[in-house]
Amino acid sequence: MKNRTQWVWIAVSIAAIGILAWGVSYYRKGTIIQRPGISPPYAMPVEAVRVRVDTVPMEVSAVGSLQANESVVIRSEIAGRVKAIYLSEGQNIDKGSILL
């Protein structure tokens, strides 16, 4: 029984190696299997241009939407109305500064 199992494994291994070798040689040829009713892939048209040195714009105008990586919730500790905002847009602030 053990001898028969060894022969089965040897036969399966040889078959697998043979199929692998055939697949590698077939892949290297670059051939494509033709199936009935399916046309082979065609080359995509490309446009070639000469390379030249030029400046690249630092700004790009585009239409889209933005989503912030982080968010902050500002709420009052007591109920009431905001009478003044004590900072301007883009201004750096220190810890403990009065904002509203």
C-alpha positions in Angstrom: 0.0 0.0 0.0 2.8 2.4 0.9 4.6 1.7 -2.3 1.5 2.4 -4.4 0.9 5.7 -2.6 4.5 6.7 -3.4 4.0 6.0 -7.1 0.8 8.0 -7.1 2.6 11.0 -5.6 5.5 10.6 -8.0 3.1 10.5 -11.0 1.2 13.6 -9.7 4.5 15.5 -9.2 5.7 14.7 -12.7 2.4 15.8 -14.2 2.5 19.0 -12.2 6.0 19.8 -13.3 5.1 19.0 -16.9 2.1 21.4 -16.8 4.2 24.1 -15.2 6.9 23.8 -17.8 4.4 23.9 -20.6 2.8 27.0 -19.1 6.1 28.8 -18.7 7.1 28.1 -22.3 3.7 29.1 -23.6 3.8 32.3 -21.6 7.3 33.2 -23.0 6.1 32.8 -26.6 3.5 35.5 -25.9 0.8 33.7 -27.8 -2.9 34.1 -26.9 -5.3 31.3 -27.0 -8.0 32.1 -29.6 -11.5 31.3 -28.5 -14.4 31.1 -31.0 -16.3 34.4 -31.1 -13.7 36.4 -29.2 -11.4 38.7 -31.1 -7.8 39.1 -30.1 -6.8 42.3 -28.2 -5.5 45.1 -30.4 -2.8 47.7 -29.7 -3.9 51.0 -28.3 -3.0 54.0 -30.4 -0.5 56.3 -28.7 0.9 59.8 -29.4 4.6 60.4 -29.0 6.1 63.9 -28.4 9.6 65.2 -27.9 10.7 66.0 -24.4 11.4 69.7 -23.7 12.4 71.7 -20.6 9.6 74.0 -19.4 8.2 75.5 -16.2 5.5 73.7 -14.3 2.7 75.8 -12.8 2.5 75.7 -9.0 -1.3 76.1 -8.9 -3.9 73.9 -10.4 -7.5 74.9 -10.8 -10.0 72.1 -10.4 -13.5 71.4 -9.5 -14.1 69.0 -6.6 -14.9 68.6 -3.0 -12.6 68.5 0.1 -12.9 66.5 3.2 -10.9 67.5 6.3 -8.6 64.9 8.0 -9.5 66.2 11.4 -12.4 68.2 12.8 -13.0 70.3 15.9 -16.2 71.0 17.7 -16.4 74.4 19.4 -19.1 74.9 21.9 -19.7 77.2 24.8 -19.5 76.2 28.4 -22.5 78.4 29.2 -25.6 79.2 27.1 -25.6 82.7 25.5 -24.9 84.7 22.4 -21.4 85.4 20.9 -20.8 89.2 21.1 -17.3 89.2 19.5 -14.7 87.0 17.9 -11.3 87.9 19.1 -9.2 86.4 16.3 -8.9 86.7 12.5 -8.7 84.0 9.9 -5.3 82.3 9.7 -4.1 83.9 12.9 -1.9 81.8 15.2 -3.1 81.5 18.8 -1.6 80.4 22.0 -3.0 78.0 24.6 -5.5 79.7 26.8 -6.2 82.6 24.4 -9.7 84.0 24.4 -11.4 83.1 21.1 -15.0 84.2 21.5 
